[in-house]
Amino acid sequence: MGEGIAIVGLACRYAGARSPVELWENVLAGRREFRRLPAERLRLADYLSADPGNPDGLYATEAALITGWELDRVRFRVAGSTARVTDLAHWLALEVAADALADAGFPDAAGLPRDTSGVLVGNSLTGEMSRAQTVRLRWPYVRRTVGAALLREGWEGERLAAFLAELEEEYKAPFPAFNEESLAGGLSNTIAGRICNQLDLHGGGYTVDGACASSLLAVANACSALAAGDLDAALAGGVDISLDPFELVGFARTGALTPGAMRVFDARSQGFVPGEGCGFVVLLRESDAVRRGCRIHAVIRGWGISSDGSGGISRPEAAGQRMALARAYRRAGFGVDTVGYFEGHGTGTAVGDTAELEALSGALLEARGAGAAPPVPVGSIKANIGHTKAAAGVAGLLKATLAVSSQVLPPNTGCDEPHPILRRPGSPLRVLERGESWPEGTPLRAAASAMGFGGINAHVVIEAAGGLGRPRRRALSTREQMLVASAQDAELFLLAAPDAAALAARLERLRELAPRLSRSEMADCAAELLRHLEPAPVRAAVVAATPAELAARLERLRGAPPPGERGPLGARKGGCLFPRAPGG
């Protein structure tokens, strides 16, 4: 076993989570950050199609979106002319990377060895803003096509020229004019270069593109550079803000998007909900982290990379994944059977989940031999924040890191009927419906996996700081228990008003809001309504599991007859309810 790589800084921005703490609490609470794509991101009516053979069609409507974020130009001293032509992925990565350094105790990289500190960013295709801006340069094609059609209709001369000039102005209006910053602002590699430039780091900065494995590959490559002595500190992670027609329709053609609920490692897995996000970790060699007195969130003990070889270019293979596992545990110096939690790639596709569970189960059964051992939990953060593609692997690593550091086994949200592989007799894996405290006697070790188009696989193994001698907790904290207990599949919306007209107005406001809510925001909305519920005589109650169901039920209430007039509320009668847990 070589020297470990210490994770000394964490930061992220994902749907519903502005920090790793919020991300972890959302996992424990089973929150699902899925919402209908709003028109400002994509006009669904332009692409939705019931025809499965439509090459330009889309059948999925939900995504996991970052909300309420914008670039702080003052903080990073960014000129408006540069900000306008640079893809948002650059700015989100810069902010989250800076936050990770602050969490590590190196604000703005102060105290780092700048000449030997590097930046590795997982990213594919830069971001949707870059592709949108290229539309501006396609105007000549549009002009020729429209002009030719109008000529056939008898348009000519000044009339045609005036119309095309007006159309050009409208066509180009949404897209900023190109300037000297446009090319660099649309490239993927300059995401890492921009971070190095902002923080004056000289150890090397580049982008790793391994599709959906990109960010975990960035971490693995950073670990290799640190272990070899090529770097003394590294910022590693990934960013993905890419939910435009190119990716959405592309994934729809492969059948990877779910037409309904996202269920990871479930017997009814049928695809994923796409998401966006960014995450970074700050890495040092363990001895350097200890010498500097850094807070160590976890220690990376092993990492492995492989490719599937002659398998399908977009079809995962269990054999290739087993190779990445073997390489990771050979480097770690301990067996896969000593790991207490597996954070899977878990896209929720039938083929992908099956291949991954076969690989993990096979590796565990081979390591355990004939001896019986309790099954180990497996889960995926994609069930909470969707598939964030190039930023997915580091999201899983963050979740695994928080699991070992808090000594809590996290739940796998939305898995109602475990995959058949998990139900085999003697299966070495299981899914958790609710979070649990880490069992005594089980090492505080976890692992995260990622796979990407092209057959690339990555696996990273971590251990809690302090290793096997770390003091153990015996139970979840009160807050953790409350978060775990808050998970539920539907919400109750209660409204009250002094008369029928006022209640109808409140129901209408809720109906207008419903389509814009994410599934997790439904819980917040229901709680807010309950907090402000008045003791008024005219009331309504609606139970719904999704924003679409809430909107539909509120729509039905619009046509319902108003409740009859009621007199003042009289003396209330009380009753007692005694709930009983199974087996209690």
C-alpha positions in Angstrom: 0.0 0.0 0.0 1.4 3.4 -1.0 0.8 6.7 0.7 -2.8 7.8 0.8 -4.1 10.9 -0.8 -5.9 13.2 1.6 -9.1 15.0 0.7 -8.8 18.2 2.6 -11.3 20.4 0.8 -14.8 19.9 -0.6 -17.2 22.2 -2.5 -20.1 21.7 -4.9 -23.2 23.2 -6.5 -25.9 20.8 -7.6 -29.6 20.9 -7.9 -31.0 21.8 -4.5 -27.5 21.9 -2.9 -25.2 24.9 -2.6 -22.7 23.0 -0.5 -21.6 19.5 0.4 -23.6 19.8 3.7 -26.8 20.6 1.8 -26.1 17.8 -0.6 -25.6 15.3 2.2 -28.7 16.4 4.0 -30.7 16.0 0.8 -29.4 12.5 0.5 -30.4 11.6 4.0 -33.9 13.1 3.5 -34.4 11.3 0.2 -35.1 14.6 -1.6 -35.4 14.4 -5.4 -34.5 17.6 -7.2 -36.4 16.9 -10.4 -38.6 19.5 -12.1 -40.2 20.1 -15.5 -37.8 21.9 -17.8 -38.9 25.5 -17.8 -39.3 27.3 -21.1 -36.4 29.6 -20.5 -34.1 26.5 -20.6 -35.9 24.6 -23.4 -39.2 25.0 -25.2 -40.4 21.4 -24.7 -43.3 21.9 -27.2 -40.7 22.3 -30.0 -39.2 18.8 -29.3 -41.8 16.6 -27.5 -42.9 13.8 -29.7 -45.0 10.7 -29.2 -43.4 9.1 -32.2 -40.5 6.9 -31.0 -39.0 7.0 -34.5 -38.8 10.8 -34.7 -35.0 11.5 -35.0 -35.4 15.0 -33.6 -37.9 14.2 -30.9 -37.8 14.1 -27.1 -40.1 12.1 -24.8 -38.7 13.2 -21.4 -39.8 16.4 -19.6 -37.8 16.6 -16.3 -34.3 17.6 -15.3 -32.4 18.5 -12.1 -31.5 22.1 -12.4 -29.3 24.5 -10.5 -31.4 27.5 -9.4 -30.5 30.9 -8.0 -26.9 31.0 -9.1 -25.1 33.7 -11.1 -21.5 34.7 -11.5 -20.1 37.1 -8.9 -18.1 39.3 -11.3 -16.9 41.5 -8.5 -15.4 38.6 -6.5 -13.5 37.3 -9.5 -12.8 40.6 -11.2 -14.4 39.6 -14.5 -15.1 42.2 -17.2 -18.6 42.2 -18.7 -17.3 41.7 -22.2 -15.6 38.5 -21.1 -18.5 37.2 -19.0 -21.0 37.6 -21.9 -19.1 35.4 -24.3 -17.8 32.8 -21.9 -19.7 29.6 -21.2 -21.2 29.5 -17.8 -19.4 26.2 -17.1 -16.2 28.3 -16.8 -17.6 30.5 -14.1 -19.3 27.9 -12.1 -16.1 25.8 -12.0 -14.1 28.8 -11.0 -16.4 29.6 -8.1 -16.7 26.0 -6.8 -12.9 25.5 -7.1 -12.3 28.6 -5.1 -14.9 27.5 -2.5 -13.1 24.1 -2.2 -9.8 25.8 -1.5 -11.4 28.0 1.1 -12.8 24.9 2.8 -9.3 23.4 2.8 -7.9 26.4 4.5 -6.2 27.9 1.4 -8.4 30.9 0.4 -7.5 32.0 -3.1 -4.7 29.3 -3.0 -2.8 31.2 -0.3 -0.3 28.8 1.4 -0.3 26.3 -1.5 2.9 25.6 -3.4 1.8 27.4 -6.5 4.5 26.0 -8.8 3.5 22.4 -8.0 -0.3 22.8 -7.6 -2.4 21.6 -10.5 -6.0 21.7 -11.7 -7.8 18.8 -13.4 -11.4 19.4 -14.5 -13.8 16.8 -15.9 -15.9 18.2 -18.7 -17.4 17.2 -22.0 -18.5 19.6 -24.7 -18.0 22.7 -22.5 -21.6 23.7 -22.0 -24.8 24.5 -23.8 -24.1 28.2 -24.0 -21.1 27.6 -26.2 -23.2 25.5 -28.7 -25.9 28.1 -28.6 -23.5 30.9 -29.5 -22.3 29.0 -32.7 -25.9 29.4 -34.0 -25.1 33.1 -34.6 -22.4 32.1 -37.1 -24.9 29.9 -39.0 -26.8 32.9 -40.2 -25.5 32.7 -43.8 -27.0 29.2 -44.1 -30.3 30.4 -42.7 -30.2 33.5 -45.0 -29.7 31.3 -48.1 -32.4 28.8 -47.1 -35.0 31.4 -46.3 -34.1 33.6 -49.2 -34.4 30.7 -51.7 -37.8 29.8 -50.3 -39.0 33.4 -50.6 -37.7 33.7 -54.1 -39.8 30.7 -55.1 -42.8 32.6 -53.6 -42.1 35.6 -55.7 -40.2 37.8 -53.3 -37.4 39.8 -54.8 -35.4 43.1 -54.8 -35.7 45.6 -52.0 -38.6 43.8 -50.4 -36.6 40.5 -50.0 -33.5 42.4 -48.8 -35.4 44.4 -46.2 -37.0 41.3 -44.8 -33.8 39.4 -44.6 -32.1 42.3 -42.9 -34.8 42.5 -40.3 -34.7 38.7 -39.8 -30.9 38.8 -39.4 -31.3 41.3 -36.6 -33.9 39.2 -34.8 -32.0 36.0 -35.4 -28.7 37.3 -33.9 -30.3 39.3 -31.0 -30.1 36.5 -28.3 -26.4 35.8 -29.0 -23.6 38.1 -28.1 -21.3 39.3 -30.9 -18.0 37.5 -31.0 -14.9 39.2 -29.6 -11.3 38.3 -28.8 -12.5 36.3 -25.7 -15.1 34.2 -27.5 -12.9 31.3 -28.7 -11.3 30.8 -25.3 -14.7 31.2 -23.6 -16.1 28.3 -25.6 -13.3 25.8 -25.1 -13.4 23.0 -22.6 -9.7 23.0 -21.7 -9.7 26.7 -20.8 -12.0 25.9 -17.9 -9.0 24.5 -16.1 -6.7 27.2 -17.5 -9.0 29.9 -16.2 -8.8 28.5 -12.7 -5.0 28.4 -12.9 -5.0 31.9 -14.3 -7.3 33.3 -11.5 -5.3 31.6 -8.7 -1.8 31.9 -10.3 -1.2 28.1 -10.2 1.7 26.7 -12.3 1.6 23.0 -11.8 -0.5 22.4 -14.9 -4.2 22.7 -15.6 -6.2 20.6 -18.2 -9.5 19.1 -18.9 -10.3 15.3 -18.7 -13.0 14.1 -21.1 -14.2 10.7 -20.3 -17.9 11.5 -20.8 -19.9 10.6 -17.7 -16.7 9.3 -15.9 -14.8 12.6 -16.5 -14.7 14.0 -13.0 -13.8 10.8 -11.3 -11.1 10.3 -13.9 -9.9 13.8 -13.1 -9.6 12.7 -9.4 -7.8 9.5 -10.3 -5.3 11.3 -12.6 -4.7 13.9 -9.8 -4.0 11.1 -7.4 -1.5 9.5 -9.8 0.3 12.9 -10.2 0.5 13.4 -6.4 1.7 9.8 -5.8 4.4 10.2 -8.5 5.6 13.6 -7.0 4.6 15.5 -10.1 2.2 17.6 -8.1 2.2 18.6 -4.4 -1.5 19.8 -4.4 -4.4 19.3 -6.8 -7.8 20.7 -7.4 -9.8 17.9 -9.1 -13.5 17.7 -10.0 -15.9 18.4 -12.8 -18.6 20.7 -14.2 -21.5 20.1 -16.5 -24.1 22.6 -17.6 -25.3 21.0 -20.7 -29.0 20.3 -21.1 -29.6 21.5 -24.7 -31.3 19.6 -27.6 -28.0 18.1 -28.7 -27.6 16.1 -25.5 -31.3 15.6 -24.6 -32.3 14.4 -28.0 -29.1 12.4 -28.3 -29.8 10.6 -25.0 -33.5 10.1 -26.0 -32.3 8.3 -29.2 -30.4 5.9 -27.1 -33.4 5.3 -24.8 -31.4 6.4 -21.8 -33.8 9.0 -20.5 -36.6 7.8 -18.3 -40.2 8.5 -19.5 -41.4 8.4 -15.8 -39.8 8.0 -12.4 -36.1 7.5 -12.0 -35.4 4.3 -10.2 -31.7 3.3 -9.5 -30.9 -0.3 -8.9 -34.6 -1.1 -9.1 -36.2 -4.0 -11.0 -38.1 -1.3 -13.0 -35.2 0.8 -14.0 -35.9 2.5 -17.3 -33.5 5.5 -17.6 -32.3 8.6 -15.9 -33.3 12.2 -15.3 -30.5 14.5 -16.7 -29.0 17.0 -14.3 -26.3 19.7 -14.0 -23.7 20.6 -11.4 -20.2 21.1 -10.3 -18.0 19.6 -7.6 -14.3 19.9 -6.6 -12.0 18.3 -4.0 -8.6 19.6 -2.8 -6.0 16.8 -2.6 -2.7 16.5 -0.8 -0.5 13.6 0.0 -1.6 12.3 3.4 1.8 13.0 5.1 1.7 16.6 3.8 -1.8 17.1 5.0 -0.9 15.9 8.5 2.2 18.0 8.6 0.2 21.1 7.6 -2.4 20.4 10.2 -5.2 20.2 7.6 -8.7 18.9 8.4 -8.9 15.6 6.5 -12.4 14.6 5.3 -11.2 11.2 4.0 -8.2 9.5 2.5 -8.1 8.0 -0.9 -6.4 4.6 -0.7 -6.8 3.3 -4.2 -7.9 4.1 -7.7 -8.2 2.2 -10.9 -9.1 2.9 -14.5 -10.0 0.5 -17.3 -11.7 0.3 -20.7 -14.2 -2.2 -22.0 -12.2 -3.0 -25.1 -14.2 -4.5 -27.9 -17.6 -4.1 -26.2 -20.2 -1.7 -27.4 -19.1 2.0 -27.6 -22.0 3.0 -25.4 -22.9 -0.3 -23.7 -21.3 -1.0 -20.3 -19.5 -4.3 -19.7 -19.1 -6.0 -16.3 -15.8 -7.5 -17.2 -14.2 -4.1 -18.0 -15.6 -2.7 -14.7 -14.1 -5.7 -12.8 -10.6 -4.7 -14.1 -11.0 -1.1 -12.7 -12.0 -2.6 -9.3 -9.0 -5.0 -9.3 -6.6 -2.2 -10.0 -8.0 0.0 -7.3 -7.8 -2.6 -4.6 -4.4 -3.8 -5.7 -3.2 -0.2 -5.1 -5.1 0.1 -1.9 -3.6 -3.0 -0.3 -6.8 -4.4 1.0 -9.7 -6.3 -0.5 -13.0 -5.1 -1.9 -14.7 -7.2 0.8 -13.5 -4.7 3.5 -15.5 -1.8 2.0 -18.7 -0.9 3.9 -20.5 1.2 1.3 -20.4 1.4 -2.5 -21.5 4.6 -4.3 -22.3 3.2 -7.7 -22.5 4.9 -11.1 -26.2 3.9 -11.0 -27.7 5.6 -14.0 -31.1 3.9 -13.6 -30.9 2.2 -17.0 -31.7 -1.5 -17.2 -28.4 -2.4 -19.1 -26.2 -0.1 -17.0 -27.5 -1.1 -13.6 -27.3 -4.8 -14.5 -23.7 -4.6 -15.7 -22.6 -2.6 -12.6 -24.3 -4.9 -10.1 -22.9 -8.0 -11.8 -19.4 -6.5 -11.6 -19.6 -5.5 -7.9 -21.4 -8.7 -6.9 -18.9 -10.8 -8.7 -15.9 -9.0 -7.2 -17.3 -9.3 -3.7 -18.3 -13.0 -3.9 -14.8 -13.8 -5.3 -13.1 -11.9 -2.4 -15.3 -13.4 0.3 -15.0 -17.0 -0.8 -17.3 -19.5 0.9 -17.7 -17.5 4.1 -21.0 -15.9 4.8 -21.0 -12.1 5.4 -23.8 -9.5 5.6 -24.7 -7.7 2.4 -23.1 -4.2 1.8 -25.2 -1.2 0.9 -25.0 0.2 -2.6 -26.6 3.4 -3.9 -26.3 6.3 -6.3 -26.6 10.1 -5.8 -28.2 10.3 -9.2 -31.4 9.2 -7.6 -31.4 12.6 -5.9 -29.8 15.0 -8.3 -30.1 13.3 -11.7 -27.3 12.3 -14.0 -24.9 15.2 -14.0 -22.7 13.5 -16.6 -19.2 15.0 -16.5 -19.8 16.2 -12.9 -21.4 12.9 -11.8 -18.3 11.0 -10.6 -17.2 13.7 -8.2 -20.8 14.0 -6.8 -20.6 10.3 -5.9 -17.2 10.8 -4.4 -18.5 13.7 -2.2 -21.3 11.5 -1.0 -19.0 8.6 -0.2 -16.7 11.0 1.6 -19.5 12.4 3.7 -20.7 8.9 4.5 -17.3 7.8 6.0 -16.7 11.1 7.7 -20.1 11.1 9.4 -20.2 7.3 9.9 -23.6 7.0 8.3 -24.7 4.6 5.6 -26.9 6.7 3.2 -30.2 5.6 1.6 -30.8 4.9 -2.0 -33.8 7.1 -2.9 -36.7 5.8 -4.9 -35.8 2.1 -5.1 -39.0 0.4 -4.3 -38.4 -3.0 -5.9 -34.7 -4.0 -5.7 -33.0 -5.3 -8.9 -33.2 -9.1 -9.3 -29.4 -9.3 -8.8 -29.9 -7.8 -5.3 -32.6 -10.4 -4.5 -30.5 -13.5 -5.4 -29.9 -15.8 -2.4 -26.6 -14.8 -0.7 -26.4 -11.5 -2.6 -23.4 -9.5 -1.2 -25.2 -6.2 -1.9 -28.4 -4.5 -0.7 -30.1 -1.1 -1.0 -31.1 1.0 2.0 -34.5 2.7 2.2 -33.4 4.8 5.2 -30.0 5.9 6.4 -28.3 3.9 9.1 -25.4 4.3 11.5 -22.2 2.5 10.3 -22.1 -0.9 11.8 -19.4 -1.5 14.4 -16.7 -3.9 13.2 -17.0 -2.7 9.6 -14.1 -0.6 8.4 -15.0 3.0 7.6 -14.3 2.5 3.9 -16.3 3.4 0.9 -15.9 3.4 -2.9 -17.2 5.4 -5.8 -17.5 4.2 -9.4 -18.1 6.0 -12.7 -18.5 4.9 -16.3 -18.6 6.8 -19.6 -19.3 6.5 -23.3 -16.4 4.8 -25.0 -16.2 2.1 -22.4 -14.2 4.0 -19.8 -14.4 2.9 -16.1 -13.1 4.5 -12.9 -13.2 3.3 -9.3 -11.9 5.2 -6.3 -11.6 3.7 -2.7 -11.6 5.9 0.4 -11.2 5.5 4.1 -12.1 7.7 7.0 -9.3 9.9 8.4 -7.7 8.1 11.3 -8.3 4.7 9.6 -9.3 1.7 11.7 -8.5 3.4 15.0 -11.1 6.2 14.6 -13.6 6.4 17.4 -17.0 5.0 16.4 -20.5 6.5 16.8 -23.3 4.4 18.1 -26.3 6.1 16.6 -27.5 8.8 14.3 -27.7 12.3 15.7 -31.1 13.9 16.4 -30.9 16.0 13.2 -29.9 13.0 11.1 -32.8 11.0 12.5 -35.2 13.9 11.6 -33.8 14.0 8.1 -34.0 10.3 7.6 -37.6 10.3 9.0 -38.7 13.1 6.7 -38.4 11.0 3.5 -41.8 10.3 2.0 -43.4 9.6 -1.4 -46.2 12.2 -1.4 -47.0 15.6 0.2 -50.2 17.0 1.9 -51.1 20.5 0.9 -53.5 22.3 3.3 -55.1 25.6 2.6 -57.8 27.6 4.5 -59.6 30.9 3.9 -62.5 32.9 5.4 -64.7 32.2 2.4 -65.0 30.1 -0.8 -63.8 32.9 -3.1 -60.6 33.5 -1.1 -59.9 29.8 -1.0 -60.4 29.5 -4.7 -57.8 32.4 -5.2 -55.3 30.6 -3.0 -55.8 27.3 -4.8 -55.3 29.1 -8.2 -52.0 30.6 -7.0 -50.8 27.2 -5.9 -51.9 25.7 -9.3 -49.9 28.3 -11.2 -46.8 27.6 -9.0 -47.0 23.8 -9.2 -45.4 23.2 -12.6 -42.4 25.2 -11.6 -41.7 23.2 -8.4 -39.1 20.4 -8.2 -40.2 17.3 -6.3 -38.2 18.3 -3.3 -39.6 21.8 -3.3 -43.0 20.3 -3.0 -42.1 19.3 0.5 -40.9 22.8 1.2 -44.1 24.3 -0.2 -46.3 21.9 1.8 -44.4 22.7 5.0 -44.7 26.5 4.3 -48.5 26.2 3.8 -48.8 24.3 7.0 -46.8 26.9 8.9 -49.1 29.6 7.8 -52.4 27.6 8.0 -55.1 29.8 9.4 -58.0 28.5 11.6 -60.4 29.6 8.9 -63.8 27.8 8.1 -63.3 27.0 4.4 -60.5 24.5 3.8 -59.0 22.3 1.1 -56.5 19.4 1.2 -54.6 17.9 -1.7 -52.3 15.0 -1.7 -49.8 14.7 -4.6 -46.5 12.8 -5.3 -45.3 14.9 -8.2 -45.6 18.5 -9.4 -47.6 17.3 -12.4 -50.0 15.4 -10.2 -50.4 18.4 -7.9 -51.2 20.7 -10.9 -53.7 18.1 -12.3 -55.5 17.8 -8.9 -55.7 21.5 -8.4 -57.1 21.8 -11.9 -59.9 19.4 -11.1 -60.6 21.5 -8.0 -61.2 24.5 -10.2 -64.4 22.9 -11.5 -65.6 21.5 -8.2 -68.7 23.1 -6.6 -67.8 25.6 -3.8 -68.3 24.3 -0.3 -71.5 25.2 1.5 -71.6 28.1 3.9 -70.5 27.2 7.4 -71.1 28.9 10.7 -68.4 29.9 13.2 -66.3 27.1 14.5 -67.6 25.8 17.7 -66.0 23.9 20.6 -63.6 21.4 19.2 -63.5 17.8 20.2 -60.1 16.1 20.8 -58.9 12.6 20.1 -55.8 10.5 20.5 -53.8 8.6 17.9 -51.3 6.0 18.9 -49.0 5.0 15.9 -47.2 1.7 16.2 -44.1 0.8 14.3 -43.8 -2.7 12.8 -42.5 -5.1 15.5 -42.8 -2.4 18.1 
